[in-house]
Amino acid sequence: MSISPTEKKQLTKIRDEIDLIDQKIQLLITQRANCAQQVANIKTQGGKVDTIFYRPEREAEVLQKVKNRNNSLLSDNDMMRLFREIMSVCLALEQPLNVAYLGPEGSYSHASVLKQFGTFVHPYAVSSIEQVFTTVEKGEANFGLVPVENSSEGVVKQTQNALINTQLKITGEIELEINHCLLAKKTDLTSITKIVAHQQAIGQCKTWLKNNIPWATSEAVDSNALAAQMTKDNPSLGAIASEQAALLYDLNILEHNIEDQKDNTTKFWVIGNLETEPSGSDKTALILSLPNKYGALMKILQSFASRKISMKRIISVPSNDIKWDYIFFIDVEGHQNDDVLKSALTEIKERTIFFKILGSFPASPLVK
């Protein structure tokens, strides 16, 4: 359909205006990059090699300001993601970040790394959650990203166990909406005799699998991306994984959104050696174990309630140590250096037989 001369003139005028705006945007991004380089120069004066460039609380503060002042046609999330990328490329000028995650490429952990750090980060794939911790502890990566809990399947035990003993701190949190696909080399369900996926993914799709492919057995593997890799070379396998994994490993998507719970979300934590400063909107995570006495847990809860500290999560798990009955994982609002929370934590520590602060970290303005 052709356009009239008047419409063509109008389009030309708008496109010229877009070109001018693009020039201004490019100039401002260049100015921002120059400022980032100046920050790097100041921080490395005197030959400093252990300078911290990535500050989670600062990035959360910037994104929150972007969200607060957004009144455009773009959603808050879309606007923040644009700025997330600008910050990512500017940070790469200061210090390229290596972030360890449960690989291979195409896993949901990989997607969360990109969501949290932007596409200019250097993702560092490892073969297990335990290895994510080891890689960061050895200094082979600046940070690690690990799954903590799924909205339908609960806690990730490998992460939970590693957090008890590690000296690393939680420095950030990100949520990712999980949309599982069934991937295969062939194009029909009847060719599949076995489903491979991470144990959590199998659990998240168990009803769909039972109703739609009941003849197939299931096998848990280290990650969904690994399942996709395996399926690439075996036409009898079906993998539960992401659309990105289908593209990476040249697989067919037989079904989309096979998760049983449609608001299926996984929470990830960023781990590192960094102690974050208060951002104004923080969470603190801790682990504790209590003496086997009447009212022991109630006293812990009262320490928070009496100070009007909101508890975001509490999970009890059996302890592997015979000295303890249960270990409690607790997340609360606030930073450990806040006076009110600091007072509560001091009081609670005296009432426990094991107490460990996993870290304080900014609540991410980015929603799933």
BALOBA-1460 file (C-alpha; in Angstrom, 3 decimals):
// residues 368
<rec num="1" residu="m" x="0.000" y="0.000" z="0.000"/>
<rec num="2" residu="s" x="1.554" y="3.284" z="-1.120"/>
<rec num="3" residu="i" x="1.648" y="6.394" z="1.031"/>
<rec num="4" residu="s" x="0.675" y="9.863" z="-0.053"/>
<rec num="5" residu="p" x="3.200" y="12.719" z="-0.536"/>
<rec num="6" residu="t" x="1.835" y="14.364" z="2.622"/>
<rec num="7" residu="e" x="2.337" y="11.203" z="4.673"/>
<rec num="8" residu="k" x="5.817" y="10.755" z="3.220"/>
<rec num="9" residu="k" x="6.698" y="14.306" z="4.238"/>
<rec num="10" residu="q" x="5.396" y="13.674" z="7.762"/>
<rec num="11" residu="l" x="7.422" y="10.456" z="8.074"/>
<rec num="12" residu="t" x="10.572" y="12.199" z="6.854"/>
<rec num="13" residu="k" x="10.140" y="14.918" z="9.456"/>
<rec num="14" residu="i" x="9.681" y="12.369" z="12.275"/>
<rec num="15" residu="r" x="12.667" y="10.303" z="11.108"/>
<rec num="16" residu="d" x="14.846" y="13.416" z="11.021"/>
<rec num="17" residu="e" x="13.764" y="14.133" z="14.591"/>
<rec num="18" residu="i" x="14.629" y="10.552" z="15.606"/>
<rec num="19" residu="d" x="18.087" y="10.980" z="14.059"/>
<rec num="20" residu="l" x="18.691" y="14.106" z="16.128"/>
<rec num="21" residu="i" x="17.513" y="12.359" z="19.298"/>
<rec num="22" residu="d" x="19.788" y="9.392" z="18.525"/>
<rec num="23" residu="q" x="22.750" y="11.747" z="18.220"/>
<rec num="24" residu="k" x="21.959" y="13.243" z="21.633"/>
<rec num="25" residu="i" x="21.565" y="9.785" z="23.196"/>
<rec num="26" residu="q" x="24.876" y="8.654" z="21.720"/>
<rec num="27" residu="l" x="26.617" y="11.781" z="23.004"/>
<rec num="28" residu="l" x="25.217" y="11.254" z="26.516"/>
<rec num="29" residu="i" x="26.237" y="7.590" z="26.564"/>
<rec num="30" residu="t" x="29.730" y="8.637" z="25.492"/>
<rec num="31" residu="q" x="29.834" y="11.154" z="28.349"/>
<rec num="32" residu="r" x="28.687" y="8.474" z="30.791"/>
<rec num="33" residu="a" x="31.385" y="6.080" z="29.544"/>
<rec num="34" residu="n" x="33.999" y="8.801" z="30.027"/>
<rec num="35" residu="c" x="32.816" y="9.279" z="33.611"/>
<rec num="36" residu="a" x="33.075" y="5.531" z="34.183"/>
<rec num="37" residu="q" x="36.640" y="5.604" z="32.920"/>
<rec num="38" residu="q" x="37.446" y="8.479" z="35.271"/>
<rec num="39" residu="v" x="36.058" y="6.425" z="38.176"/>
<rec num="40" residu="a" x="38.339" y="3.541" z="37.143"/>
<rec num="41" residu="n" x="41.357" y="5.869" z="36.967"/>
<rec num="42" residu="i" x="40.689" y="7.233" z="40.456"/>
<rec num="43" residu="k" x="40.167" y="3.775" z="41.962"/>
<rec num="44" residu="t" x="43.369" y="2.372" z="40.447"/>
<rec num="45" residu="q" x="45.664" y="5.277" z="41.371"/>
<rec num="46" residu="g" x="48.868" y="4.047" z="42.932"/>
<rec num="47" residu="g" x="48.719" y="0.688" z="41.190"/>
<rec num="48" residu="k" x="45.833" y="-0.761" z="43.243"/>
<rec num="49" residu="v" x="44.930" y="-4.231" z="41.951"/>
<rec num="50" residu="d" x="42.212" y="-5.311" z="44.404"/>
<rec num="51" residu="t" x="39.891" y="-2.368" z="43.828"/>
<rec num="52" residu="i" x="36.155" y="-3.068" z="43.932"/>
<rec num="53" residu="f" x="34.400" y="-1.628" z="40.893"/>
<rec num="54" residu="y" x="31.024" y="-3.375" z="41.052"/>
<rec num="55" residu="r" x="28.807" y="-1.996" z="43.804"/>
<rec num="56" residu="p" x="25.427" y="-3.792" z="43.938"/>
<rec num="57" residu="e" x="23.863" y="-1.168" z="46.185"/>
<rec num="58" residu="r" x="24.847" y="1.639" z="43.789"/>
<rec num="59" residu="e" x="23.391" y="-0.159" z="40.775"/>
<rec num="60" residu="a" x="20.153" y="-0.900" z="42.646"/>
<rec num="61" residu="e" x="19.953" y="2.779" z="43.607"/>
<rec num="62" residu="v" x="20.422" y="3.880" z="39.972"/>
<rec num="63" residu="l" x="17.772" y="1.445" z="38.702"/>
<rec num="64" residu="q" x="15.329" y="2.534" z="41.396"/>
<rec num="65" residu="k" x="15.770" y="6.168" z="40.347"/>
<rec num="66" residu="v" x="15.154" y="5.168" z="36.712"/>
<rec num="67" residu="k" x="11.966" y="3.431" z="37.784"/>
<rec num="68" residu="n" x="10.776" y="6.346" z="39.922"/>
<rec num="69" residu="r" x="11.148" y="8.948" z="37.184"/>
<rec num="70" residu="n" x="9.817" y="6.827" z="34.332"/>
<rec num="71" residu="n" x="6.669" y="8.299" z="32.809"/>
<rec num="72" residu="s" x="7.205" y="7.122" z="29.243"/>
<rec num="73" residu="l" x="5.380" y="4.667" z="26.984"/>
<rec num="74" residu="l" x="7.983" y="2.081" z="27.996"/>
<rec num="75" residu="s" x="7.244" y="-0.055" z="31.047"/>
<rec num="76" residu="d" x="9.342" y="0.408" z="34.182"/>
<rec num="77" residu="n" x="11.000" y="-2.948" z="33.570"/>
<rec num="78" residu="d" x="11.858" y="-2.174" z="29.948"/>
<rec num="79" residu="m" x="13.316" y="1.195" z="30.887"/>
<rec num="80" residu="m" x="15.397" y="-0.343" z="33.668"/>
<rec num="81" residu="r" x="16.702" y="-3.035" z="31.329"/>
<rec num="82" residu="l" x="17.908" y="-0.363" z="28.917"/>
<rec num="83" residu="f" x="19.821" y="1.313" z="31.726"/>
<rec num="84" residu="r" x="21.018" y="-2.085" z="32.942"/>
<rec num="85" residu="e" x="22.777" y="-2.517" z="29.587"/>
<rec num="86" residu="i" x="24.279" y="0.976" z="29.709"/>
<rec num="87" residu="m" x="25.655" y="0.263" z="33.174"/>
<rec num="88" residu="s" x="26.931" y="-3.114" z="32.003"/>
<rec num="89" residu="v" x="28.988" y="-1.715" z="29.133"/>
<rec num="90" residu="c" x="30.304" y="1.137" z="31.292"/>
<rec num="91" residu="l" x="31.320" y="-1.271" z="34.056"/>
<rec num="92" residu="a" x="33.158" y="-3.365" z="31.461"/>
<rec num="93" residu="l" x="35.339" y="-0.287" z="30.807"/>
<rec num="94" residu="e" x="36.256" y="-0.196" z="34.499"/>
<rec num="95" residu="q" x="36.563" y="-3.932" z="35.129"/>
<rec num="96" residu="p" x="35.249" y="-6.875" z="33.084"/>
<rec num="97" residu="l" x="33.330" y="-9.109" z="35.493"/>
<rec num="98" residu="n" x="33.554" y="-12.898" z="35.440"/>
<rec num="99" residu="v" x="30.436" y="-14.494" z="36.932"/>
<rec num="100" residu="a" x="30.320" y="-18.240" z="37.572"/>
<rec num="101" residu="y" x="27.026" y="-20.068" z="37.030"/>
<rec num="102" residu="l" x="25.616" y="-23.559" z="36.589"/>
<rec num="103" residu="g" x="26.146" y="-24.196" z="32.899"/>
<rec num="104" residu="p" x="26.344" y="-24.923" z="30.137"/>
<rec num="105" residu="e" x="25.272" y="-21.923" z="28.089"/>
<rec num="106" residu="g" x="21.519" y="-21.709" z="27.703"/>
<rec num="107" residu="s" x="20.647" y="-22.630" z="31.297"/>
<rec num="108" residu="y" x="18.258" y="-20.538" z="33.370"/>
<rec num="109" residu="s" x="21.218" y="-19.609" z="35.559"/>
<rec num="110" residu="h" x="22.900" y="-18.217" z="32.438"/>
<rec num="111" residu="a" x="19.798" y="-16.144" z="31.684"/>
<rec num="112" residu="s" x="19.819" y="-14.816" z="35.248"/>
<rec num="113" residu="v" x="23.474" y="-13.768" z="34.960"/>
<rec num="114" residu="l" x="22.598" y="-11.661" z="31.925"/>
<rec num="115" residu="k" x="19.527" y="-10.207" z="33.621"/>
<rec num="116" residu="q" x="21.474" y="-9.223" z="36.742"/>
<rec num="117" residu="f" x="24.755" y="-8.036" z="35.163"/>
<rec num="118" residu="g" x="23.847" y="-7.216" z="31.546"/>
<rec num="119" residu="t" x="25.211" y="-8.705" z="28.346"/>
<rec num="120" residu="f" x="28.697" y="-7.203" z="28.726"/>
<rec num="121" residu="v" x="29.477" y="-9.489" z="31.664"/>
<rec num="122" residu="h" x="31.695" y="-12.550" z="31.136"/>
<rec num="123" residu="p" x="29.601" y="-15.618" z="32.072"/>
<rec num="124" residu="y" x="31.766" y="-18.451" z="33.412"/>
<rec num="125" residu="a" x="30.016" y="-21.819" z="33.086"/>
<rec num="126" residu="v" x="30.778" y="-24.592" z="35.590"/>
<rec num="127" residu="s" x="29.318" y="-28.062" z="35.962"/>
<rec num="128" residu="s" x="27.683" y="-27.925" z="39.417"/>
<rec num="129" residu="i" x="26.300" y="-25.552" z="42.018"/>
<rec num="130" residu="e" x="29.053" y="-26.590" z="44.406"/>
<rec num="131" residu="q" x="31.627" y="-25.627" z="41.784"/>
<rec num="132" residu="v" x="30.108" y="-22.145" z="41.517"/>
<rec num="133" residu="f" x="31.038" y="-21.605" z="45.167"/>
<rec num="134" residu="t" x="34.497" y="-23.138" z="44.730"/>
<rec num="135" residu="t" x="35.247" y="-21.038" z="41.642"/>
<rec num="136" residu="v" x="34.479" y="-17.777" z="43.451"/>
<rec num="137" residu="e" x="36.286" y="-18.868" z="46.618"/>
<rec num="138" residu="k" x="39.429" y="-19.563" z="44.567"/>
<rec num="139" residu="g" x="39.216" y="-16.171" z="42.863"/>
<rec num="140" residu="e" x="38.638" y="-17.652" z="39.408"/>
<rec num="141" residu="a" x="35.458" y="-15.564" z="39.112"/>
<rec num="142" residu="n" x="34.482" y="-12.234" z="40.661"/>
<rec num="143" residu="f" x="31.001" y="-13.437" z="41.585"/>
<rec num="144" residu="g" x="28.796" y="-16.470" z="41.314"/>
<rec num="145" residu="l" x="25.078" y="-16.873" z="40.741"/>
<rec num="146" residu="v" x="23.163" y="-19.798" z="42.248"/>
<rec num="147" residu="p" x="19.488" y="-20.848" z="42.340"/>
<rec num="148" residu="v" x="18.028" y="-20.627" z="45.828"/>
<rec num="149" residu="e" x="14.350" y="-21.473" z="45.667"/>
<rec num="150" residu="n" x="11.588" y="-22.220" z="43.183"/>
<rec num="151" residu="s" x="8.020" y="-21.072" z="43.750"/>
<rec num="152" residu="s" x="6.598" y="-24.564" z="43.202"/>
<rec num="153" residu="e" x="9.425" y="-26.973" z="44.099"/>
<rec num="154" residu="g" x="10.908" y="-25.167" z="47.086"/>
<rec num="155" residu="v" x="14.554" y="-24.776" z="48.088"/>
<rec num="156" residu="v" x="17.518" y="-25.949" z="46.037"/>
<rec num="157" residu="k" x="19.331" y="-28.292" z="48.424"/>
<rec num="158" residu="q" x="22.781" y="-28.021" z="46.808"/>
<rec num="159" residu="t" x="22.768" y="-24.250" z="47.293"/>
<rec num="160" residu="q" x="21.349" y="-24.529" z="50.777"/>
<rec num="161" residu="n" x="24.065" y="-26.961" z="51.881"/>
<rec num="162" residu="a" x="26.882" y="-24.906" z="50.346"/>
<rec num="163" residu="l" x="25.722" y="-21.725" z="52.091"/>
<rec num="164" residu="i" x="26.211" y="-23.277" z="55.527"/>
<rec num="165" residu="n" x="29.982" y="-23.650" z="55.184"/>
<rec num="166" residu="t" x="31.081" y="-21.005" z="52.685"/>
<rec num="167" residu="q" x="32.771" y="-17.746" z="53.678"/>
<rec num="168" residu="l" x="31.204" y="-16.008" z="50.674"/>
<rec num="169" residu="k" x="28.497" y="-13.392" z="51.128"/>
<rec num="170" residu="i" x="25.187" y="-12.886" z="49.368"/>
<rec num="171" residu="t" x="25.448" y="-9.609" z="47.464"/>
<rec num="172" residu="g" x="22.370" y="-9.599" z="45.245"/>
<rec num="173" residu="e" x="19.051" y="-11.230" z="44.434"/>
<rec num="174" residu="i" x="17.213" y="-11.756" z="41.152"/>
<rec num="175" residu="e" x="13.982" y="-13.521" z="40.226"/>
<rec num="176" residu="l" x="13.434" y="-15.185" z="36.866"/>
<rec num="177" residu="e" x="10.122" y="-16.403" z="35.498"/>
<rec num="178" residu="i" x="10.675" y="-19.969" z="34.304"/>
<rec num="179" residu="n" x="8.890" y="-21.106" z="31.144"/>
<rec num="180" residu="h" x="9.859" y="-24.676" z="30.338"/>
<rec num="181" residu="c" x="9.799" y="-26.135" z="26.847"/>
<rec num="182" residu="l" x="9.979" y="-29.764" z="25.757"/>
<rec num="183" residu="l" x="12.856" y="-30.058" z="23.286"/>
<rec num="184" residu="a" x="13.786" y="-32.958" z="21.035"/>
<rec num="185" residu="k" x="15.821" y="-33.768" z="17.937"/>
<rec num="186" residu="k" x="12.751" y="-35.135" z="16.176"/>
<rec num="187" residu="t" x="9.352" y="-33.508" z="15.856"/>
<rec num="188" residu="d" x="6.966" y="-36.032" z="17.406"/>
<rec num="189" residu="l" x="6.382" y="-37.023" z="21.030"/>
<rec num="190" residu="t" x="6.238" y="-40.747" z="20.263"/>
<rec num="191" residu="s" x="9.955" y="-40.802" z="19.424"/>
<rec num="192" residu="i" x="10.849" y="-39.845" z="23.023"/>
<rec num="193" residu="t" x="11.494" y="-42.633" z="25.519"/>
<rec num="194" residu="k" x="13.246" y="-40.660" z="28.251"/>
<rec num="195" residu="i" x="12.966" y="-37.117" z="29.628"/>
<rec num="196" residu="v" x="16.173" y="-35.498" z="30.909"/>
<rec num="197" residu="a" x="16.331" y="-32.310" z="32.977"/>
<rec num="198" residu="h" x="17.446" y="-30.902" z="36.312"/>
<rec num="199" residu="q" x="15.550" y="-32.525" z="39.188"/>
<rec num="200" residu="q" x="13.767" y="-29.251" z="39.959"/>
<rec num="201" residu="a" x="12.532" y="-28.921" z="36.367"/>
<rec num="202" residu="i" x="11.225" y="-32.491" z="36.347"/>
<rec num="203" residu="g" x="9.310" y="-31.727" z="39.534"/>
<rec num="204" residu="q" x="7.930" y="-28.493" z="38.080"/>
<rec num="205" residu="c" x="6.535" y="-30.365" z="35.056"/>
<rec num="206" residu="k" x="5.545" y="-33.719" z="36.584"/>
<rec num="207" residu="t" x="1.780" y="-33.368" z="35.983"/>
<rec num="208" residu="w" x="2.248" y="-32.318" z="32.357"/>
<rec num="209" residu="l" x="4.648" y="-35.202" z="31.752"/>
<rec num="210" residu="k" x="2.255" y="-37.695" z="33.344"/>
<rec num="211" residu="n" x="-0.679" y="-36.477" z="31.247"/>
<rec num="212" residu="n" x="1.081" y="-35.993" z="27.908"/>
<rec num="213" residu="i" x="3.994" y="-38.425" z="27.697"/>
<rec num="214" residu="p" x="3.312" y="-41.119" z="30.345"/>
<rec num="215" residu="w" x="5.427" y="-43.787" z="28.608"/>
<rec num="216" residu="a" x="8.676" y="-41.844" z="29.005"/>
<rec num="217" residu="t" x="10.956" y="-42.338" z="31.997"/>
<rec num="218" residu="s" x="12.697" y="-39.387" z="33.650"/>
<rec num="219" residu="e" x="16.366" y="-38.894" z="34.509"/>
<rec num="220" residu="a" x="17.755" y="-36.018" z="36.563"/>
<rec num="221" residu="v" x="20.946" y="-34.364" z="35.274"/>
<rec num="222" residu="d" x="23.026" y="-31.428" z="36.526"/>
<rec num="223" residu="s" x="21.249" y="-28.730" z="34.480"/>
<rec num="224" residu="n" x="18.571" y="-28.208" z="31.852"/>
<rec num="225" residu="a" x="21.133" y="-26.880" z="29.392"/>
<rec num="226" residu="l" x="23.140" y="-30.086" z="29.828"/>
<rec num="227" residu="a" x="19.928" y="-31.999" z="29.116"/>
<rec num="228" residu="a" x="19.583" y="-30.070" z="25.859"/>
<rec num="229" residu="q" x="23.171" y="-30.909" z="24.933"/>
<rec num="230" residu="m" x="22.511" y="-34.604" z="25.560"/>
<rec num="231" residu="t" x="19.326" y="-34.505" z="23.496"/>
<rec num="232" residu="k" x="21.139" y="-33.004" z="20.532"/>
<rec num="233" residu="d" x="22.981" y="-36.298" z="20.017"/>
<rec num="234" residu="n" x="20.226" y="-38.714" z="21.038"/>
<rec num="235" residu="p" x="16.873" y="-38.719" z="19.177"/>
<rec num="236" residu="s" x="15.217" y="-40.866" z="21.851"/>
<rec num="237" residu="l" x="15.636" y="-38.158" z="24.501"/>
<rec num="238" residu="g" x="13.452" y="-35.196" z="25.305"/>
<rec num="239" residu="a" x="14.840" y="-32.268" z="27.306"/>
<rec num="240" residu="i" x="13.066" y="-29.804" z="29.566"/>
<rec num="241" residu="a" x="14.820" y="-26.512" z="28.885"/>
<rec num="242" residu="s" x="14.423" y="-22.963" z="27.570"/>
<rec num="243" residu="e" x="13.751" y="-21.559" z="24.115"/>
<rec num="244" residu="q" x="17.320" y="-20.223" z="24.146"/>
<rec num="245" residu="a" x="18.622" y="-23.770" z="24.664"/>
<rec num="246" residu="a" x="16.619" y="-24.939" z="21.649"/>
<rec num="247" residu="l" x="18.318" y="-22.301" z="19.486"/>
<rec num="248" residu="l" x="21.785" y="-22.989" z="20.880"/>
<rec num="249" residu="y" x="21.616" y="-26.750" z="20.413"/>
<rec num="250" residu="d" x="19.512" y="-26.877" z="17.234"/>
<rec num="251" residu="l" x="16.538" y="-28.677" z="18.756"/>
<rec num="252" residu="n" x="12.845" y="-28.631" z="17.956"/>
<rec num="253" residu="i" x="10.389" y="-27.165" z="20.463"/>
<rec num="254" residu="l" x="7.633" y="-29.758" z="20.733"/>
<rec num="255" residu="e" x="5.676" y="-27.902" z="23.436"/>
<rec num="256" residu="h" x="5.904" y="-24.497" z="25.114"/>
<rec num="257" residu="n" x="5.102" y="-23.668" z="28.755"/>
<rec num="258" residu="i" x="4.869" y="-27.207" z="30.108"/>
<rec num="259" residu="e" x="5.390" y="-26.129" z="33.730"/>
<rec num="260" residu="d" x="2.476" y="-27.113" z="35.984"/>
<rec num="261" residu="q" x="2.409" y="-23.773" z="37.810"/>
<rec num="262" residu="k" x="2.059" y="-20.938" z="35.338"/>
<rec num="263" residu="d" x="3.624" y="-18.345" z="37.642"/>
<rec num="264" residu="n" x="6.700" y="-20.548" z="37.965"/>
<rec num="265" residu="t" x="9.562" y="-18.422" z="39.314"/>
<rec num="266" residu="t" x="13.059" y="-19.160" z="40.581"/>
<rec num="267" residu="k" x="14.994" y="-16.927" z="42.956"/>
<rec num="268" residu="f" x="18.759" y="-16.630" z="42.443"/>
<rec num="269" residu="w" x="21.396" y="-15.174" z="44.726"/>
<rec num="270" residu="v" x="24.655" y="-13.491" z="43.727"/>
<rec num="271" residu="i" x="27.559" y="-14.647" z="45.907"/>
<rec num="272" residu="g" x="30.972" y="-13.047" z="46.346"/>
<rec num="273" residu="n" x="33.516" y="-11.706" z="48.810"/>
<rec num="274" residu="l" x="31.941" y="-8.257" z="48.817"/>
<rec num="275" residu="e" x="30.245" y="-6.689" z="51.841"/>
<rec num="276" residu="t" x="27.510" y="-4.425" z="50.493"/>
<rec num="277" residu="e" x="26.615" y="-1.067" z="51.974"/>
<rec num="278" residu="p" x="22.995" y="-0.086" z="52.773"/>
<rec num="279" residu="s" x="20.997" y="0.933" z="49.717"/>
<rec num="280" residu="g" x="17.814" y="2.030" z="51.465"/>
<rec num="281" residu="s" x="15.908" y="-1.064" z="50.361"/>
<rec num="282" residu="d" x="17.740" y="-4.152" z="51.567"/>
<rec num="283" residu="k" x="17.319" y="-7.693" z="52.773"/>
<rec num="284" residu="t" x="19.453" y="-9.717" z="55.158"/>
<rec num="285" residu="a" x="19.749" y="-13.501" z="55.073"/>
<rec num="286" residu="l" x="20.895" y="-15.612" z="57.992"/>
<rec num="287" residu="i" x="21.142" y="-19.201" z="59.203"/>
<rec num="288" residu="l" x="20.623" y="-20.305" z="62.770"/>
<rec num="289" residu="s" x="20.068" y="-23.342" z="64.941"/>
<rec num="290" residu="l" x="18.212" y="-23.321" z="68.247"/>
<rec num="291" residu="p" x="18.500" y="-25.231" z="71.511"/>
<rec num="292" residu="n" x="15.813" y="-27.858" z="72.007"/>
<rec num="293" residu="k" x="13.874" y="-25.772" z="74.502"/>
<rec num="294" residu="y" x="10.259" y="-24.717" z="74.811"/>
<rec num="295" residu="g" x="9.596" y="-21.392" z="73.089"/>
<rec num="296" residu="a" x="13.062" y="-21.106" z="71.498"/>
<rec num="297" residu="l" x="11.707" y="-20.265" z="68.034"/>
<rec num="298" residu="m" x="9.038" y="-17.960" z="69.459"/>
<rec num="299" residu="k" x="11.736" y="-15.847" z="71.121"/>
<rec num="300" residu="i" x="13.527" y="-15.444" z="67.773"/>
<rec num="301" residu="l" x="10.342" y="-14.366" z="66.045"/>
<rec num="302" residu="q" x="9.567" y="-11.970" z="68.872"/>
<rec num="303" residu="s" x="12.977" y="-10.291" z="68.470"/>
<rec num="304" residu="f" x="11.907" y="-9.298" z="64.957"/>
<rec num="305" residu="a" x="8.233" y="-8.607" z="65.702"/>
<rec num="306" residu="s" x="8.910" y="-6.342" z="68.690"/>
<rec num="307" residu="r" x="11.040" y="-4.121" z="66.434"/>
<rec num="308" residu="k" x="8.547" y="-4.246" z="63.549"/>
<rec num="309" residu="i" x="11.064" y="-6.024" z="61.294"/>
<rec num="310" residu="s" x="9.318" y="-7.852" z="58.482"/>
<rec num="311" residu="m" x="10.337" y="-11.454" z="57.910"/>
<rec num="312" residu="k" x="10.373" y="-12.330" z="54.197"/>
<rec num="313" residu="r" x="11.136" y="-16.035" z="54.432"/>
<rec num="314" residu="i" x="11.709" y="-18.792" z="56.993"/>
<rec num="315" residu="i" x="12.578" y="-22.369" z="56.111"/>
<rec num="316" residu="s" x="13.492" y="-25.193" z="58.470"/>
<rec num="317" residu="v" x="15.549" y="-28.164" z="57.295"/>
<rec num="318" residu="p" x="16.936" y="-31.208" z="59.124"/>
<rec num="319" residu="s" x="20.548" y="-30.746" z="60.135"/>
<rec num="320" residu="n" x="23.306" y="-33.110" z="59.084"/>
<rec num="321" residu="d" x="25.013" y="-32.449" z="62.419"/>
<rec num="322" residu="i" x="23.733" y="-34.662" z="65.207"/>
<rec num="323" residu="k" x="24.108" y="-31.783" z="67.662"/>
<rec num="324" residu="w" x="21.211" y="-29.933" z="66.059"/>
<rec num="325" residu="d" x="17.684" y="-30.946" z="65.211"/>
<rec num="326" residu="y" x="16.937" y="-28.303" z="62.572"/>
<rec num="327" residu="i" x="18.578" y="-25.381" z="60.832"/>
<rec num="328" residu="f" x="16.530" y="-22.285" z="60.006"/>
<rec num="329" residu="f" x="17.127" y="-20.140" z="56.936"/>
<rec num="330" residu="i" x="15.628" y="-16.697" z="57.533"/>
<rec num="331" residu="d" x="15.385" y="-13.593" z="55.325"/>
<rec num="332" residu="v" x="14.286" y="-10.262" z="56.794"/>
<rec num="333" residu="e" x="13.912" y="-6.713" z="55.562"/>
<rec num="334" residu="g" x="16.719" y="-4.301" z="56.313"/>
<rec num="335" residu="h" x="20.506" y="-4.155" z="56.286"/>
<rec num="336" residu="q" x="22.567" y="-5.762" z="59.045"/>
<rec num="337" residu="n" x="24.173" y="-2.364" z="59.753"/>
<rec num="338" residu="d" x="20.806" y="-0.698" z="60.359"/>
<rec num="339" residu="d" x="20.565" y="0.085" z="64.079"/>
<rec num="340" residu="v" x="17.206" y="-1.646" z="64.615"/>
<rec num="341" residu="l" x="18.141" y="-4.827" z="62.770"/>
<rec num="342" residu="k" x="21.619" y="-4.872" z="64.319"/>
<rec num="343" residu="s" x="20.007" y="-4.820" z="67.763"/>
<rec num="344" residu="a" x="17.706" y="-7.704" z="66.849"/>
<rec num="345" residu="l" x="20.538" y="-9.805" z="65.418"/>
<rec num="346" residu="t" x="22.678" y="-9.264" z="68.530"/>
<rec num="347" residu="e" x="19.810" y="-10.435" z="70.710"/>
<rec num="348" residu="i" x="19.072" y="-13.440" z="68.493"/>
<rec num="349" residu="k" x="22.696" y="-14.570" z="68.370"/>
<rec num="350" residu="e" x="22.695" y="-14.959" z="72.148"/>
<rec num="351" residu="r" x="19.698" y="-17.312" z="71.886"/>
<rec num="352" residu="t" x="21.162" y="-19.677" z="69.287"/>
<rec num="353" residu="i" x="23.681" y="-22.507" z="69.219"/>
<rec num="354" residu="f" x="24.665" y="-21.699" z="65.625"/>
<rec num="355" residu="f" x="24.350" y="-18.279" z="64.009"/>
<rec num="356" residu="k" x="25.597" y="-17.013" z="60.660"/>
<rec num="357" residu="i" x="24.749" y="-13.913" z="58.638"/>
<rec num="358" residu="l" x="24.848" y="-14.851" z="54.961"/>
<rec num="359" residu="g" x="24.848" y="-11.243" z="53.859"/>
<rec num="360" residu="s" x="22.853" y="-8.079" z="53.336"/>
<rec num="361" residu="f" x="21.951" y="-7.166" z="49.783"/>
<rec num="362" residu="p" x="19.798" y="-4.681" z="47.865"/>
<rec num="363" residu="a" x="16.337" y="-5.728" z="46.796"/>
<rec num="364" residu="s" x="16.340" y="-5.659" z="43.010"/>
<rec num="365" residu="p" x="13.943" y="-3.134" z="41.409"/>
<rec num="366" residu="l" x="13.746" y="-5.461" z="38.382"/>
<rec num="367" residu="v" x="10.760" y="-7.773" z="38.630"/>
<rec num="368" residu="k" x="10.647" y="-11.179" z="36.984"/>
